C-alpha cells in the first residue's frame, strides 16, 4: 500500500520543492567538484611541466656556476703550485682550502693517469680507496664534465675540470652534495616537490634528497620501484595523504648509474581551495535546503490549511450545520473560494428552509402536511410514552366535499379547504396542538396531551366551528365534518395504527352521521386477519375456492327469456363464506381484481356454454372493474374464452360502472369498442351514482343501463326517486338502451317499475344470488311468473 | 753576439782538446718524419756519447722571447747549465712560470728583459707557461750533451762537429713530452745523412 502521507497536497508540494532544490544543489556541487578537479588536474599538469623546464634550466645554470667555480679554482696559481709539489698532504690541504672557497663538499685531485692523487679531508672521510675504483678509468677531459653520482650511498654532483701547468697535469673533481637543503631550494623555485633519486644497475631506487616526507615519500619509492614514473609522462602517485602528480627528469649520470629528479605536485593541496569551496557549497546547500524545505512546508501549509478549513466547513454543511463561516483571511483565490463557499452555504440554507417548508407544509392551506404531522406525531408518541401520558389524534373528513368540488368547481373547493383550515386553527388555541392537512378533504389534529375525555370536547368545538355557513366567492356553502378519534396508548402506540384507527372511527362517524366517533374495534374490518387476505385470495383463485353465484334478471315484458348476473363468492376452507365487500374493494385497490376477473370471465363463459348445451339459454352478465377496462389484452382473452368454451358472444353481457369509464374515457372507449365488435353486450352498472350524463353515455357502444339500487329501493317512499327512475327509463329508451333496475325488494317497487316500462328487474324479491344448480332449479320452478302477474295487476 | 762568439771559441777549444785522438769531426744530417713520411718540425734530436761529456767551460746562454703573447721559439733545446733569458717584446706584462721537475721557476709580472737569466742545470723537460695567458706554452728540453738540434719546417736538422764515435741517438717531440720518441745507437765515423720516423702523439 502506498504511504498515505504522500497523498496529501501538502506533502506533495513539500516533497516536490524539496527534491527540486536538493537536485539543484547536488548538481551545482557536483559540477563545481568535477570542474574543479579537472581544472586543478590540468593546471597542475601545466605547472609541473613548467616546473620541469625551470628545473632543467636551473640545473644547467647551477652546473655552469659550479663548473665556473671549479675552473677558477683549477687555474689558481697557488693551487697549481701546490698540486705541482706532488706532495699528497700539501695537495690535500690545498684541496681543503680551495674547495672551501667554492663550498664543495668534497674535492679530489686526479692525476693524468686517472688515479686519485689526493683528496680533501671531507673526501677522504667520505670515500675509502676501494670506493674510488670507479674513478680509475677516468681520463681527464679538456673540458669540464658534470655528473650526478652516487658515492658511498650519497648523491653528489661531481664537476671535473682539468688542471694545467700549463699542460694538463690532472683534474680536480669538485663534489657538491645533493641534500634536502638543495631539494628545498629547488622546490621553492620550481614550486614543486623535488626528489633526487638514483639507482645502480643491480639495486633498487633510493631517494637521496626530497622535500617530501612521510607517506608521500614512501609512496614515491614504491612508485619508482614499480616503474610507475616514466620520463616524459605525468603520472599519478597515490599516497596515504592524497594524490601527487609526478614528472621526472633524467640527470646526467655515469654508466651503471641512473639518477633522476622527480617533480611532484600535491593534487590535494591544489584541490584544497576547491574542497573548501565545495564544503562551503555543501553547507550553503544544506542551509538552503533547510530554509527552502521550511518555506515550502510553510507555503504548502498556507495552501492546504485554508483547503482543510474549507473541507471542514463543507463537512459541516453536509451535516446540515450552516452556522459556521470559513475563517480565511487575505485576498487570494482561496479567500475567493471561501467567500463562494460561504455564499453557497447561505443559499443552501435558505433553499433548504424553503424545501423543508415545501416538504412539511401544505401549500394550499399553509397547514403542516402529512409528513410534518407524522414527524410531530412520532415525537409526541415518544414524549407521551416517556411521560406515561396519553395522547389523542383526530382525523377530520369533510362530508360532501366531493360534491362541492364537482358542482361548484375546484376554485370554490380550494377556498373551502382554506376556510376549513382557518377555522380549525382558530378552534385550537393551544400551541402544542397541531392541525394538519393530510390530503384532499382530510385533516388531522394532534392533541399531544389530551385523553379521550378532553378530546371529545375538542371534537365538539371543531364541529361547531365547521357548522356555520361559509360565503365563498358570494356562494353560500354548508359543510359538515366527521371526526374519528384514536388515542395512545389505548388504541395503539405507533403512527400507522393510530392513523388507521382514527380513519376507521372517522368512517364510522360518517356512516352514522354522528359527527364524531371514537375508535371501536368492532367496526374495524382492517384487522390483522386482512393482512393475510392477499395471499389467501391468491390461493383461492389458484385452488378454485371462488365460485360464481347467479342472481336472476327477470324480464318484465317477455317473461320467457332468462338472464342472470354472475356474482363472485369466496368459500374459504376454514372461515367459510366471505362476503364480496370484504375482498372485492381490497382486490380493486391492490390490482388483484384482474386475476379475479379473469377467473370470473372463464367460469361465467364456461357455465353459459354448459347451460346452453343443457338447453337452458341464459344471458349472463359479468362485472368488469375499472382496472380490467384498462387492460388492453382483455378483448383478446375474452375472444379466446368464447372460442374455447363454444359460447355465443350474444349471451354474455359485460357490466361496467360509470366511474370506471370516467377514470380514463379515451382508453375505456377503445376497449369497449373492441368488446362490442366481438359481439357481446355492454351494460352501465350502478347508473346514477356517478355524474355522467346520458348524452355522454350515448357515445358509448352500450346497450343496457342498470339503475342503481339506491334509487330503486326508495321508490316506494320517496317520490323524487320515482321521478329520477322514470326520467332515467324514458331517456334510456329514447337512446335505444335496455333498462335494468337493481334492488327490487318488494312487489310495490316491481309494480311501479312495470308501470314505468322498465325492461328488466333484479332483486331479493325474485331471488338472492344462488349457485348454478339452484339457479337452474329456480328457472324450472318459474315462480317469478306468478310474481309478475300480481305486479301487473296491482 | 759577443756571447756567441765566445761560445764558438769555446767550442773550438773543446774540439781541439777532445779531437786529438780523432782525425776530424763529423756532421750528422737527419730528416725526421712521421710514420706517413711527413717531415716533422720542432722535433729534437740529440746524441749521447757513451762517456758523459764534460760541462762547457763557459756557461752557454739561450733566449726565449715573448712576442704577440706567444713564446718564440715554441720549442727549445739547451745543454745542461745553460742560462736562458726571457725577453718580453710585448707591451704587456707576462708572468712566466714552470712547475716542471727539471726546473721550477717563475718570473713575476715583468716587462722588457728580466735582469737575471734563468739557469737550467738539470737535464729534463721543462714546460713553461704564462700565468696570465693560459695559452702561452714553451717547451724546453735540457740535455746533458752539446750535440743536439731541432728540425726545421721540413723535418731537417744538422748536428755538426760531432767527434766520430758511438752515440745514442735520441729523438724527442714536444707533443709527446713524457718519453723519448726514438732511442737508437749510432756509430758516427764520418758525415752521414740519416732519416728517422717518430711517433708524434702520445696516443700513437
Interface residues (C-beta under 8 A of the other chain):
Chain A: X75 X77 X80 X81 X84 X164 X165 X166 X167 X169
Chain B: X97 X99 X104 X127 X128 X129 X130 X131 X134 X136 X137 X177
